[in-house]
Amino acid sequence: MSRPTFQIDNSDGPRVTRAWVLHPDIKSDNDRRAPEPALAEAVALAEALPELEVVGSEVVPLRTVQAGMLFGKGKIEELEQRMKAAEVELVLVDGPVTPVQQRNLEKAWGVKLLDRTGLILEIFSDRAATREGVLQVEMAALNYQRTRLVRAWTHLERQRGGLGFVGGPGETQIEADRRAIDDQLVRLRRQLEKVVKTRALHRAARAKVPFPIVALVGYTNAGKSTLFNRLTGAEVMAKDMLFATLDPTMRSLVLPDGPEIILSDTVGFISDLPTELVAAFRATLEEVLAADIICHVRDVSHAETEEQAQNVRDILASLGVPKETRSFEVWNKLDLLPEDRADAMRARAARNEDVLAISAITGEGLDNLQEVIAEALQGAVREAVLTLDFADGKKRAWLFAQDVVEGERQTEDGFEITVRWSARQEAEFQQL
């Protein structure tokens, strides 16, 4: 399986690219983030790629965006001097950069340039492990590239190395490249459809197993994989790194004095996630939509923990998570807080039944977390009696396939069926 065409070229062995990270702080942007934490996150994104060495970073205050160059002439010249002195090869701009701005800045600075979307696509390309993940990343990358053909490349028949594209073929070549991308997208969609069908079969098989699903969600680097490993004994990659986990991982877990569950570790969310990837990874997050319980893992030691939490809530809402799905906030990384702040977090969590304070590293609070999940699951399963007509064969077959039928009695008009099911299963039944 080929990777997206803008990947870093390491064909001659590991080579480190010297990178400079810029965060444009646009004063006229009403939704702008606090600049220093935003820059720190952008640097962490760059450092998530082992091929990059961040040799400098800075916040660039802007009153307004310059249409053709993003930055003003004086700032461009000032940055050029610093980047030349540092022998910078790649500039990473933490925000959207139009194709025209990218072309002009690369020409002015004599370096390659990548915006936030391109960088996140690079990371996802580097981390995707499953066949579906690789296909989704490649499709997202091609859609991204298609919008940037104003500064196009030479040919797409072969993989190109490097993060940027240099050269300027004429309109005929641009149209040829666009057709080549469209052809690749058609091919990838066909392959992805086959993979999605396989995943649907796996989901159907899991649906017959009466194990509830508990999904771990949260901002990237919140500690989901560390918590997942601690609870299940698995060895999922867990590092202090953005997007350490990309493909979803599922393991069975027997809760103490409780039921057996399927625990799902998911890709971390991030602010300003590229729209190409929101669509591409909807299927990756489908386990969240099917979950009986969602555990929203938060890094409460982070300066922007509240903003990160709201970002996660917004994405969950956009995914269409059913309102009846039970959810908990899991306040992680108590071990990184000063003792007085950690005590305050514990006290706040104790006053809210839907909040749990833990440390996945030390194990603090994990027994209580499992007990709360077990209690919630016991309360989530209830008994109901349904009356179905003879014509409701599809619904009746679905109930038996879900293994929720406790008893059945035939009546003059159809069937009276006693079921034990979760709120999720009841909601799915109502959609039939």
Secondary structure, DSSP 8 states (H G I E B T S, - for coil): ----TT----TTS---EEEEEEEEEETT-TT---HHHHHHHHHHHHHTSTTEEEEEEEEEEESS-BTTTBS-HHHHHHHHHHHHHTT--EEEESS---HHHHHHHHHHHTSEEEEHHHHHHHHHHHH--SHHHHHHHHHHHHHHHHTTGGG--S-SSS---SSS------HHHHHHHHHHHHHHHHHHHHHHHHHHHHHHHHHHHHHTS---EEEEEEBTTSSHHHHHHHHH-------SSTTS--S-EEEEEE-TTS-EEEEEE---B-TT--HHHHHHTTTTTHHHHT-SEEEEEEETTSTTHHHHHHHHHHHHHHHT--TTSEEEEEEE-GGGS-HHHHHHHHHHHHT-TTEEE--TTT-TTHHHHHHHHHHHHHHH-EEEEEEEETT-HHHHHHHHHTT-EEEEEE-SSEEEEEEEE-HHHHHHHHT-
